[in-house]
Amino acid sequence: MSWLPHSHFTHSDSIVHRMRPDVKLACAFALILATALAPGHWTAWYAAVFALLTGATLVSRVPLKFVIQRLLLLSPFILAIAAVNAFHPDVRTPWQVVAAKSLLSLLAVLLVTLTTPFGKILQVLRRAKVPALLITTMALMHRYLFVLADESERMQRARLSRTFRKRKGIWWRLSASVVSQLFVRASQRAERIYDAMCARGWK
Amino acid sequence: MHIPDGFLDGKTAGVAAALSVCGVGMALRQVKRELPPRKTSLLGLSAAFLFAAQMVNFPILGGTSGHLIGSALITALLGLAPAIVVMTAVLIVQCFLFSDGGVVALGANVFNMAVLGCVTAHFSFHAARRAMPGTRGEVAAVAFAGWCAVVAGAITCAAQLAWSGRLPWTTAFPAMALLHMLIGIGEGLISALVYLAIVRARPDLANTSSPTHAPPWTSVTLGMAVALGIAIFLAPFASTLPDGLESVAQRFGFEHAAVAPPVSAPMPDYEVPGISWSVGATAVAGAAGTVIVFLLALALGRLLVPRKQSATPG
C-alpha cells in the first residue's frame, strides 16, 4: 500500500521504538502543548525542540523522505497565513512563528506515530480513561480502514474497466454508486464482524 | 478544514476542547443507551467507510476533483449521536495516523466537523425533509444538510482562527465562508447521490435515522450546547457595539479590574465601515445562499427521484 507506509516503520527497532508508549505519548503531548501554546518569539525554545526532534528522528531511522513529504503537505496553510500577513502586517502573530509551531508539532506527531503501533496508542488512551465505545470504534476503524480502502480501489478499477467513455454527468452517478456499494458492503461486514466478536466472547 | 497545531492559542483550543468533550460525551452516553448491541461494530465500519469513501474522486472543472466529507451523509444514515461518535473517531485517527490536523487543535477540529457538523446536518436534514414527502424529500434534505454542515464548520473555523489572533476576522470570515459555500455545493450533491444509491440498493440501511430512533430532548440538548459554542466563538465578532461581557463589566464597575480584555478584537483599527462591509456582505451572501441552496436541493430531489418511486416510503 504505497499511500500508507506507516506500518513498515512501526516495527523496526531503535531507542525511540523501545520507549514505553505511554511515556513517549506523554512526552510528545507535553512538547506539542508547550510548543503550540508558547507565546510569541521563543526562538531558543523552538531551536531546542527542533534539535531534539531531529536528533530523535535520525536515531529512529524513519525515512526522511517520507517525513519531509508529510511536512510539505502543511505548506498551503502556512502560505495562506503568510499571504494574509503580507496584507495585514499588524496581525498579532507573525507567520514565521505560526509556521515554526506547526512544523515542530507535526514533526513530533509524525515521530510518535511512525515509531509506535496504533494498537499501543489505543492501549494508552484506554488507560487514560477514554470511553470504551470510542476506543472500540477507533480500533475497528483502524483494522478495517485498509481493507475498505483496498475494496474501494478494486471497485473503482472495476468500474473504470467497464466505462469506456468519460462523461461527467454519468461519472458522478457512477462514483456515487461505488461509494454507496462501499457502505452496503461495510455494513454487511459489520454484521459478520459482530457475530465473530460474539463468538469469541465479546462482552 | 483540519486546523494544524500552532494555529490556535490556548484559550481557543481550551474552550473548543471543553465543548467537544461535552458534546462527544453526551453523544457517547446516548449511543450506549439507545444503540442495539448488534450495531456496535457498524460504528467502526462506518468510520472506516468514510475514510475509504474519501478516496473516491469526483471530477470538477479543470481537472480538479473533490471528495465526500460525509458528516451529513452519516448523520442521515445512522442518526445524530452515532454520527458524532463516528466522525470523532475519524478525526482522532486522522490526527494520530495521518497527522491530518493538530493534537492541540483536535478539540477545535472535533467541534467544527464532528459535533457542529453533525448537529447542523441533523437539524437541517429534519427541517428540510418536511418540505417534500417521500424519498424525494430525503434526498433534497441530505443535499441541503451537506451544504449547511460544511458552511457552519467553516464559519466556526474562521472564528477560532480569528479569536486566536492568527488571522483578522475581516479576512478569515469572507474567505472561509465563501470558499466553503462552493465546496458545500459539491458535498451536498455527492451526499445526495450516494444517499439515493443506498436507498435504492438497501432501503433498510437508510431507515435507521427515523425520528422515533432518538428522543428529541437529547438532540435538543446537543443543539443547545452547539449554539452555546457558536455564541462563544462568534460573539467577539458579532457586532462592533461593546459586547455583553463588556457592558456587564461596565455596569458593575469592574472594567478597570481586568488586566487585559479577555477578548480583544483582532484589529481594532479595522473596525471601520470600509472594511467590515466585507463581513456584512458575506453574511448577506450566506443568508441568500442558504435559501438558494435549499431551493436547488428541492429541485435536485425532484430531478433525481421520479414521482412514483418517491411515493414508496423509503
Interface residues (C-beta under 8 A of the other chain):
Chain A: L4 H6 F29 I32 L33 T35 A36 L37 R70 L74 F77 I81 V84 F87 H88 D90 V91 R92 T93 V97 V98 A99 A100 K101 S102 L103 L104 S105 L106 V109 L110 V112 T113 F118 I121 P131 L133 L134 T136 T137 M138 A139 L140 M141 H142 R143 Y144 L145 V147 L148 A149 E151 S152 E153 Q156 K168 W171 W172 R173 S175 A176 S177 V178 V179 S180 Q181 L182 F183 V184 A186 S187 R189 A190 E191 I193 Y194 M197 K203
Chain B: P4 D5 G6 F7 L8 D9 G10 A13 V24 G25 L28 V31 K32 P37 R38 K39 T40 S41 L42 L43 G44 L45 S46 A47 A48 F49 F51 A52 A53 M55 V56 N57 F58 P59 L68 L77 V85 V86 T88 A89 V90 I92 V93 C95 F96 L97 F98 S99 G102 V103 V104 A105 S164 G165 R166 L167 P168 T171 A172 L189 I190 L193 V194 Y195 L196 A197 I198 A201 R202 L205 P266 M267 D269 Y270
